Amino acid sequence: MELKAVLTTVISGSQYLVHPQVLGKIQETIKPDVILPVTVLEPEQLYNHLEGTLRLFDFYDDVFTPEFGSILIEKPGGNSGVSVASVGNGKYVMHLRNDTVTTKRSVSDLPAGPYILHGPNVHQAWKIYNDTLDAFAFGVYPENVDEIDGFQLLQLPPDSGINYTAIPVPSKLYSTVPPERAPLKGYRFAIPDSMSLKGIPTTFSSHAWSGLHNDTADSTAAFAKRLIELGATIVGKTKSSQFGSGREWADVIAPKNPREDGHQDPAGGATGAASSLAGYDWLRAATGLDAIGQVFDPAAAQGLFALRTSSGLLPLDGTQTSSSKSDSIGIFGTDLSGLFHDAVAIVHKSLASPPISYPKRIVYATDLSDPNEPHKNEQGQFLAAVEAFLGVKSKSISLTKTWASKPPPEAKGQSLQNYIKDAPFLSFCYEFYHQYDTFRGDYHTKFGREPTTEPTVKYRWDLGQKVTKQEYDEYQARLRVFQKWFDNAIMPTNEKGDTIIVAPYPSNAPIYQAPKPSNINGITADVLASVLGTPQILTPFAQFQYESKRSGQTEYHPIYSTILGPKGSDTMLVKLVEATFQQAQWRTKVDTGRFTFPPSQNARKVDDKPVRGSPDSLQEAQVEIGEL
């Protein structure tokens, strides 16, 4: 893979990418090799609201710094030719030539904001963040900012002195499309390594895969295209554990868990997605693939909200899946309001949510978690909060006992555990193994040996290899029986269903190393949603404390619950949790860094004082600071 040379510069102590695309030219004569930070402004901003505009830009946009405000470039359409001294404070004014440089727009349409002048040419300024958590496989930027198609991998030269993956982010001020047309406008998203992005390689955190496939993608995955069409900026591909299932990180550096003492296991699956969002406040959202816990496990390890979407709801074309039947898109979030907005945009391709119909029945599943659940009091608080918001009392149901009271005829009297056994897990292993048949064959043909894999991948592939097609078909038949029974005895899972299932999710700490490979037995919180094809949300709502042997300090780990709803209730689940938290006066946002929630000594050990999030638009920022 050939990397293109990039031009970077340092502004206010931070490194910036000079985006290669020329968006305009200045009228003034200037040395061809000069590199200057500049601010492009409308004439009205330049001559009537200069200081307020620059303060607003500095408050709202992390790419803009006051250094950009020393040289100002006036857009065409105003009093071009006003003398340099007319704006005062030692600020110089230059002027854009009224030329059409790009086919998409004229220079008069260039958004006001920070740019970099390279000679007479105007370029976008992309601030470079260092991936200090090793969460990203690649940082990327589009070749053409107006008509996004192909991408370039950003790799800084060896003499840059930076040993981390470089993640370039554009100014928030560049996004001027109305939100009705682009509801994710300007939001920075990360996609998983397994998702194709034109011009960017895929690694699966495997030297064997990269050794066989050292080329770049010639197309972009359908889901990534949807994000782009909705206005999102894809800033990079995050690391997935090896083939989405590994835990040992043998071939690449493991993403670091930024929570607690900094030494907690980050879990497997969409690990880099969770690590990046838990650690970086410049990232809006991250996405991943989920089959049997690959989204919820890292989210639970790293203090995030996460939504597993209904199976088949979002396109997976161009994405390497582990299981064609089980995989679904997962969306990570740090703010319930933001997660709801993003989920509505992604699922419905809309700024506004369709009318929400809340459930009329709550089931509390008593046997989807550890019978010795250590946080029963907190789980009771969560359930009570959901009941209070909906005005509905829950019904506690044991799947095992309900099955035993009236098992389906196909079970021939067998208990739920004896009938299902390992059917969900072994079905996944069979599909996971055969998804990579071509890879293993091609690798053996080229190198004369089997590809080296991590122990967890090998464990699951070995199990999948041993499952015969006849056994797999039998497992699938049993799961269909379970699905039909569940629909009739527990809750309807079709789109007309009006029931939700509340269940705890494991909340364990400290965990300093990955567990050894093992089976998932029966129906658990990890696999229920994938078996049913339904959406499910994971939410932190409380914390417990422990003494860290690494930091020697008291650390706080989140306590989680889940809500599973009928197919198509994806966005409703997010709104339900947000509304429940708001009514209970619980905190609806998690922080980045060490603490998921600010600690407190109340029953949930969470400081619920309201916290103001970053403004989502320039207009919100303007109202907040009262400028202009």
C-alpha positions in Angstrom: 0.0 0.0 0.0 1.5 3.3 -1.1 1.0 6.2 1.3 0.7 9.7 0.0 3.0 12.4 1.4 1.1 14.8 3.7 1.8 18.4 4.7 1.5 19.2 8.4 2.2 22.2 10.5 2.1 23.2 14.2 -0.4 25.8 15.4 -0.6 26.8 19.1 1.4 23.7 20.1 -0.9 21.2 18.2 -0.2 19.5 15.0 -2.5 20.1 12.0 -3.0 18.3 8.7 -3.1 20.7 5.7 -5.8 18.9 3.8 -4.5 18.4 0.2 -7.5 19.8 -1.6 -7.4 23.4 -2.7 -10.6 25.2 -1.9 -9.8 28.7 -2.9 -7.0 31.3 -3.7 -6.3 34.7 -2.2 -5.9 37.8 -4.3 -2.7 39.0 -2.6 0.7 37.9 -3.7 2.4 35.6 -1.2 5.5 33.3 -1.1 4.5 29.9 -2.6 6.0 27.9 0.4 4.5 29.9 3.2 2.1 28.1 5.6 -0.2 30.3 7.7 -3.2 29.7 9.9 -6.1 32.0 8.8 -9.8 32.5 9.4 -12.2 32.9 6.5 -15.1 35.3 7.4 -18.2 36.8 5.9 -17.9 40.5 5.4 -20.6 41.1 8.0 -18.6 39.0 10.5 -15.3 40.7 9.6 -16.4 44.3 9.8 -19.3 44.3 12.3 -18.9 41.4 14.7 -15.2 40.4 14.5 -14.2 39.9 18.1 -17.5 38.2 19.0 -17.2 35.9 16.1 -13.7 34.9 17.0 -14.6 34.3 20.6 -17.6 32.2 19.5 -15.4 30.1 17.2 -12.9 29.5 20.0 -15.6 28.4 22.4 -17.4 26.1 20.0 -14.7 24.6 17.8 -11.7 22.5 19.1 -9.9 23.0 15.8 -10.0 26.8 16.1 -7.5 28.6 18.3 -6.9 32.4 18.6 -3.8 32.0 16.4 -6.1 31.5 13.5 -7.6 34.9 14.1 -4.4 36.9 13.3 -4.9 36.8 9.6 -8.4 37.1 8.2 -9.6 36.3 4.8 -12.7 38.1 3.5 -15.1 36.1 1.3 -16.4 37.7 -1.9 -19.5 39.8 -1.8 -18.6 42.6 0.6 -16.3 45.6 0.8 -13.3 43.9 -0.8 -10.4 46.2 -0.8 -10.8 47.7 2.6 -7.4 48.7 4.0 -5.5 46.3 6.3 -5.8 48.6 9.3 -9.6 48.8 9.2 -10.1 45.9 11.6 -7.5 47.0 14.2 -5.7 44.9 16.8 -2.9 44.1 14.4 -5.1 41.8 12.4 -4.4 41.5 8.7 -7.1 41.1 6.1 -6.7 39.3 2.8 -9.3 38.6 0.2 -10.5 35.5 -1.6 -10.5 35.5 -5.4 -14.0 35.0 -6.8 -13.0 31.8 -8.7 -14.6 28.4 -8.8 -11.9 26.1 -7.6 -14.0 23.0 -7.0 -16.8 21.6 -9.1 -19.1 21.3 -6.0 -19.2 24.9 -4.9 -17.9 28.4 -5.4 -15.6 30.2 -2.9 -18.5 32.3 -1.8 -20.0 29.1 -0.3 -16.9 28.4 1.7 -17.9 28.1 5.4 -16.5 30.7 7.7 -13.9 29.2 10.0 -10.3 28.2 10.4 -8.2 27.3 7.3 -4.5 27.0 6.4 -2.9 29.1 3.7 -0.2 27.3 1.8 1.2 29.9 -0.6 -1.9 31.5 -2.2 -4.0 28.4 -1.7 -6.7 27.9 1.0 -6.9 24.5 2.6 -9.0 23.0 5.3 -7.3 22.7 8.7 -7.6 19.2 10.3 -6.4 19.0 13.9 -4.4 15.9 14.6 -5.1 14.0 17.9 -2.7 11.3 19.1 -4.4 8.0 19.8 -2.7 7.6 23.2 -5.1 4.7 24.1 -4.1 2.7 21.0 -7.8 2.4 20.2 -7.6 3.0 16.4 -6.3 0.9 13.7 -6.2 3.9 11.3 -6.9 7.6 11.2 -8.4 8.7 7.9 -9.5 11.7 5.9 -11.5 12.0 2.7 -9.7 12.8 -0.5 -12.4 15.2 -1.5 -14.2 17.1 1.2 -17.1 18.1 -1.1 -17.8 14.8 -2.8 -16.7 12.1 -0.3 -15.8 8.8 -2.0 -12.3 7.6 -1.3 -10.2 8.0 1.8 -6.5 8.4 2.7 -4.8 6.8 5.7 -3.0 9.4 7.7 0.5 8.3 8.7 3.0 10.9 9.9 6.6 10.7 8.8 9.1 8.9 11.1 10.8 12.2 12.0 7.6 13.6 13.4 8.5 12.2 16.8 4.9 10.9 17.3 4.6 7.2 18.0 0.8 7.0 18.2 -1.8 6.6 15.4 -2.7 10.1 14.2 -6.4 10.9 14.0 -7.3 14.0 12.0 -10.5 15.9 12.7 -12.0 18.8 10.7 -13.4 22.0 12.1 -17.0 21.7 13.3 -17.5 25.0 11.5 -17.2 23.4 8.1 -20.6 21.7 8.5 -23.2 24.1 7.2 -25.7 21.8 5.7 -29.1 22.2 7.4 -29.7 19.4 10.0 -32.9 18.5 8.3 -30.8 17.3 5.3 -27.9 15.9 7.3 -28.9 15.1 10.9 -25.4 13.9 11.7 -23.7 16.9 10.2 -20.2 17.5 11.5 -20.4 14.7 14.1 -17.2 12.7 14.3 -17.8 9.0 14.1 -15.5 5.9 14.3 -16.3 2.7 12.5 -14.9 -0.7 13.2 -11.9 -2.1 11.4 -14.1 -4.9 9.9 -16.1 -2.3 7.9 -14.7 -1.4 4.4 -13.7 2.1 3.7 -12.5 2.9 0.1 -8.8 3.4 0.1 -8.2 2.0 3.6 -7.0 -1.5 4.5 -8.6 -3.9 6.9 -6.5 -5.9 9.4 -8.9 -7.7 11.8 -6.0 -7.3 14.3 -4.3 -10.3 12.6 -0.9 -10.5 11.0 -2.0 -13.5 9.1 -4.9 -11.5 7.5 -2.7 -8.5 6.7 0.0 -10.8 5.2 -2.6 -12.2 2.8 -4.6 -9.0 2.2 -2.2 -6.1 2.1 -4.3 -4.1 -0.3 -6.9 -1.4 0.3 -10.7 -1.5 0.0 -12.1 -0.5 -3.4 -15.5 0.4 -2.0 -17.1 1.7 1.2 -19.4 -0.5 3.3 -23.1 0.3 3.1 -23.4 1.4 6.7 -20.4 3.7 6.5 -22.0 5.2 3.4 -25.2 5.8 5.4 -23.2 7.7 8.0 -21.5 9.9 5.4 -24.9 10.6 3.6 -26.3 11.7 7.0 -23.4 14.2 7.4 -21.1 12.3 9.8 -17.4 12.6 9.5 -15.6 9.3 9.7 -12.3 10.0 11.4 -10.9 6.5 11.7 -11.3 2.7 12.0 -11.1 1.4 15.5 -9.5 -1.9 16.5 -11.7 -4.9 16.8 -10.2 -7.8 18.7 -8.9 -10.5 16.4 -11.6 -11.5 13.9 -14.1 -9.9 16.4 -13.6 -12.7 18.8 -10.0 -12.7 20.1 -9.1 -11.6 23.6 -5.3 -12.0 23.8 -4.1 -9.2 21.4 -1.2 -11.2 20.2 -0.5 -9.4 17.0 -1.4 -5.7 17.7 -1.2 -3.5 20.8 -4.4 -3.8 22.9 -6.6 -0.7 23.3 -6.2 0.7 26.8 -9.2 1.0 29.1 -9.2 4.6 30.3 -11.5 3.9 33.2 -10.7 3.4 36.9 -7.0 2.6 37.5 -6.1 2.4 33.8 -5.3 -1.4 34.0 -8.8 -2.9 33.7 -9.4 -5.5 30.9 -11.0 -3.6 28.0 -12.9 -6.8 26.9 -13.1 -8.2 23.4 -15.1 -7.5 20.3 -15.5 -3.8 19.5 -12.8 -3.0 22.0 -11.3 0.1 20.3 -14.7 1.6 19.7 -15.4 1.6 23.4 -11.9 2.6 24.4 -11.9 5.6 22.1 -15.3 6.9 23.2 -14.6 6.4 26.9 -11.3 8.3 26.6 -11.7 11.0 24.0 -14.1 13.9 24.3 -13.5 15.0 20.7 -15.3 11.9 19.4 -19.1 12.0 19.1 -19.9 8.3 18.7 -18.4 4.9 17.8 -20.0 1.8 16.2 -19.3 -1.9 16.2 -20.6 -5.3 15.3 -22.3 -7.5 17.8 -23.1 -11.2 17.7 -22.6 -12.6 21.3 -21.6 -9.7 23.4 -19.0 -8.0 21.2 -20.6 -4.6 21.8 -22.1 -4.9 25.3 -18.9 -6.5 26.8 -16.5 -3.7 25.9 -19.2 -1.1 26.7 -19.7 -2.6 30.2 -15.9 -2.7 30.7 -15.5 0.9 29.8 -18.6 2.8 31.2 -20.7 3.5 28.1 -24.3 3.3 26.9 -24.7 0.9 24.0 -27.6 0.0 21.7 -27.6 -3.3 19.8 -30.0 -2.7 16.8 -32.6 -5.2 15.5 -31.1 -7.9 13.4 -31.3 -6.9 9.7 -32.3 -3.4 10.4 -29.1 -1.8 9.2 -27.1 -2.8 6.2 -24.0 -5.0 6.6 -22.9 -5.1 2.9 -19.2 -4.5 2.8 -18.7 -5.5 6.4 -16.9 -8.8 7.3 -19.2 -10.4 9.8 -18.5 -13.2 12.3 -22.0 -14.6 11.9 -24.4 -13.9 9.0 -27.4 -14.7 11.3 -26.3 -13.1 14.5 -24.3 -10.0 13.7 -26.0 -6.6 14.0 -24.8 -3.0 14.3 -24.1 -1.6 17.7 -23.9 2.1 18.6 -21.9 3.4 21.6 -22.8 6.7 23.3 -21.8 8.8 26.2 -25.0 10.9 26.4 -28.5 9.5 26.2 -29.8 12.5 24.4 -27.0 12.3 21.8 -27.4 8.5 21.5 -31.2 9.0 20.9 -30.5 11.7 18.2 -27.9 9.6 16.5 -30.0 6.4 16.6 -33.0 8.2 15.1 -30.8 9.6 12.4 -29.2 6.3 11.6 -32.2 4.1 11.8 -34.9 6.4 10.4 -32.6 8.7 8.2 -34.4 11.6 9.9 -33.8 14.5 12.2 -37.2 13.9 13.9 -38.2 10.8 15.7 -41.3 8.9 14.6 -44.1 8.9 17.2 -42.9 6.9 20.2 -45.2 4.3 21.8 -44.0 3.2 25.2 -44.5 -0.4 26.4 -47.5 -1.4 28.4 -45.9 -4.4 30.1 -42.6 -5.0 31.9 -41.0 -8.4 32.4 -38.1 -8.8 34.8 -36.1 -11.9 33.8 -34.8 -13.5 37.0 -32.5 -16.1 35.4 -30.6 -14.2 32.8 -27.9 -13.3 35.2 -25.9 -14.7 38.1 -28.2 -16.0 40.8 -25.8 -14.5 43.3 -26.0 -11.1 41.7 -24.1 -8.8 44.1 -26.0 -5.6 43.2 -29.6 -6.7 43.7 -30.5 -3.5 45.6 -29.2 -1.3 42.8 -31.0 -3.5 40.1 -34.2 -3.1 42.1 -33.7 0.7 42.0 -33.4 0.6 38.2 -36.5 -1.5 37.8 -38.4 0.7 40.1 -37.4 3.8 38.1 -38.6 2.2 34.9 -41.9 1.2 36.6 -42.4 4.7 37.9 -41.9 6.3 34.5 -44.2 3.9 32.6 -46.7 3.7 35.4 -46.6 -0.1 35.1 -45.7 -2.8 37.7 -43.3 -5.4 36.4 -43.8 -9.1 36.5 -40.9 -11.3 37.5 -40.5 -14.3 35.3 -38.1 -17.2 35.3 -37.6 -18.5 31.8 -36.6 -21.9 33.2 -39.7 -22.3 35.4 -42.1 -20.9 32.7 -40.7 -23.4 30.2 -41.0 -26.2 32.7 -44.6 -25.4 33.5 -45.6 -25.8 29.8 -42.7 -26.8 27.5 -43.2 -26.8 23.8 -44.1 -30.3 22.4 -40.8 -30.4 20.4 -38.9 -30.4 23.7 -40.5 -33.7 24.7 -40.5 -32.8 28.4 -36.8 -31.6 28.5 -35.9 -28.7 30.6 -35.0 -25.4 28.9 -31.3 -25.9 29.7 -31.2 -29.5 28.5 -33.1 -28.7 25.3 -31.1 -25.6 24.3 -27.7 -26.6 25.8 -25.0 -24.8 23.8 -27.1 -24.3 20.7 -26.7 -20.5 20.5 -22.9 -20.6 21.1 -22.1 -23.6 18.9 -24.3 -22.2 16.1 -22.2 -19.0 16.4 -18.9 -21.0 16.4 -20.1 -23.0 13.3 -20.9 -19.7 11.4 -17.8 -18.0 12.6 -15.6 -20.8 11.5 -17.1 -21.1 8.0 -17.1 -17.3 7.5 -13.4 -17.6 7.1 -13.2 -20.8 5.0 -11.9 -18.9 2.0 -9.3 -17.0 4.1 -7.9 -20.1 5.6 -7.8 -21.9 2.2 -6.1 -18.9 0.4 -3.6 -18.5 3.3 -2.7 -22.2 3.1 -2.3 -22.0 -0.7 0.0 -19.0 -0.5 2.1 -19.9 2.6 1.7 -23.7 2.9 0.5 -23.6 6.5 -2.5 -22.6 8.6 -2.8 -19.0 9.7 -1.8 -18.3 13.3 -4.6 -17.2 15.5 -5.1 -16.2 19.1 -6.3 -18.8 21.6 -9.9 -17.6 21.8 -10.3 -17.5 18.0 -8.7 -21.0 17.8 -11.0 -22.3 20.5 -14.1 -21.1 18.8 -12.9 -22.2 15.3 -12.1 -25.6 16.7 -15.6 -25.9 18.1 -17.1 -24.7 14.9 -15.1 -27.1 12.8 -16.4 -30.0 14.9 -20.0 -29.1 14.4 -21.5 -31.0 11.5 -24.0 -29.4 9.1 -26.6 -31.8 10.5 -25.9 -30.7 14.1 -26.0 -27.1 13.0 -29.4 -27.6 11.4 -30.6 -29.2 14.6 -29.3 -26.3 16.7 -31.1 -23.9 14.4 -34.3 -25.9 14.7 -34.1 -25.8 18.5 -33.6 -22.1 18.4 -36.6 -21.6 16.2 -38.6 -23.6 18.8 -37.3 -21.4 21.5 -38.2 -18.2 19.5 -41.8 -19.4 19.0 -42.2 -20.4 22.6 -40.7 -17.1 23.8 -43.2 -15.1 21.6 -46.1 -17.0 23.1 -45.0 -17.4 26.7 -42.8 -14.4 27.5 -43.3 -11.5 25.1 -44.2 -11.0 21.4 -41.1 -9.9 19.6 -42.7 -8.6 16.4 -43.1 -4.9 15.8 -46.6 -4.9 17.4 -45.2 -6.1 20.7 -45.8 -3.9 23.7 -43.5 -5.7 26.3 -40.0 -5.1 27.4 -37.6 -7.3 29.3 -35.4 -5.8 32.0 -32.4 -7.8 33.1 -29.1 -7.1 34.9 -25.8 -7.2 32.9 -22.6 -8.5 34.6 -20.7 -5.7 36.4 -17.4 -7.0 37.6 -14.2 -5.3 38.8 -11.4 -5.4 39.2 -10.5 -7.5 36.1 -6.8 -7.3 35.2 -6.6 -9.9 32.5 -8.7 -11.5 29.8 -10.5 -14.7 30.8 -9.5 -18.0 29.3 -11.6 -19.2 26.4 -14.9 -20.9 27.4 -18.3 -21.8 26.2 -21.5 -19.7 26.7 -24.0 -22.1 28.1 -27.7 -21.8 27.3 -29.7 -18.5 27.0 -27.8 -15.7 28.7 -27.9 -11.9 28.7 -25.1 -12.1 26.1 -27.0 -14.1 23.5 -30.8 -13.5 24.0 -31.1 -10.5 21.7 -29.1 -12.1 18.9 -31.2 -15.3 19.2 -34.4 -13.3 19.0 -33.2 -10.7 16.5 -34.4 -7.9 18.8 -32.9 -4.6 19.9 -31.4 -4.2 23.4 -29.9 -1.3 25.3 -27.2 -1.5 27.9 -27.1 1.3 30.4 -24.9 2.2 33.4 -26.9 3.8 36.2 -25.0 3.2 39.5 -21.5 2.4 40.7 -19.7 0.3 43.3 -16.3 1.0 44.8 -13.3 -1.2 45.2 -9.7 -0.7 46.3 -7.3 -1.0 43.4 -4.1 -2.9 43.9 -2.6 -1.0 41.0 -3.4 2.6 41.8 -3.7 2.1 45.6 -6.9 4.3 45.5 -10.6 3.8 45.7 -12.0 3.2 42.2 -15.6 3.2 41.0 -17.0 0.7 38.5 -20.5 1.0 36.9 -23.5 -1.2 37.5 -25.5 -2.0 34.4 -28.9 -3.1 33.4 -30.4 -3.9 30.0 -33.8 -3.4 28.4 -34.8 -5.7 25.5 -37.7 -4.7 23.3 -39.6 -6.0 20.3 -38.2 -5.7 16.8 -38.2 -2.1 15.5 -38.3 -0.6 19.0 -34.6 0.5 18.8 -35.0 4.2 19.2 -37.8 3.8 21.7 -35.5 1.9 24.0 -33.0 4.8 24.1 -35.8 7.4 24.7 -37.3 5.2 27.4 -34.0 5.1 29.3 -33.4 8.8 28.9 -36.9 9.7 30.1 -36.6 7.3 33.0 -33.4 8.8 34.1 -34.7 12.4 33.7 -37.8 11.6 35.9 -35.6 9.9 38.5 -33.2 12.9 38.3 -30.4 10.6 37.5 -27.4 11.6 35.4 -28.0 11.0 31.7 -24.4 11.5 30.6 -21.1 9.7 31.4 -17.8 11.4 31.5 -14.6 10.5 29.6 -11.5 9.3 31.5 -11.2 7.7 34.9 -14.7 8.1 36.3 -17.8 7.0 34.4 -19.9 9.1 36.8 -18.6 11.6 39.4 -18.6 9.6 42.6 -20.9 10.4 45.5 -21.9 8.7 48.7 -25.6 8.3 47.9 -27.1 4.8 47.4 -26.0 4.7 43.8 -22.7 6.3 44.5 -23.3 8.8 41.6 -23.3 12.6 41.7 -26.4 13.4 39.8 -25.9 17.2 39.7 -27.0 18.3 36.2 -24.1 18.7 33.7 -24.1 20.8 30.6 -22.9 19.0 27.5 -21.0 20.6 24.7 -23.2 22.6 22.3 -24.2 20.5 19.2 -24.4 23.5 16.9 -22.9 27.0 16.4 -26.3 28.4 17.2 -26.5 26.6 20.6 -23.0 27.9 21.4 -24.0 31.4 20.4 -26.9 31.3 22.9 -24.7 29.8 25.6 -22.1 32.5 25.6 -24.3 35.3 24.4 -22.1 36.4 21.5 -23.4 38.3 18.5 
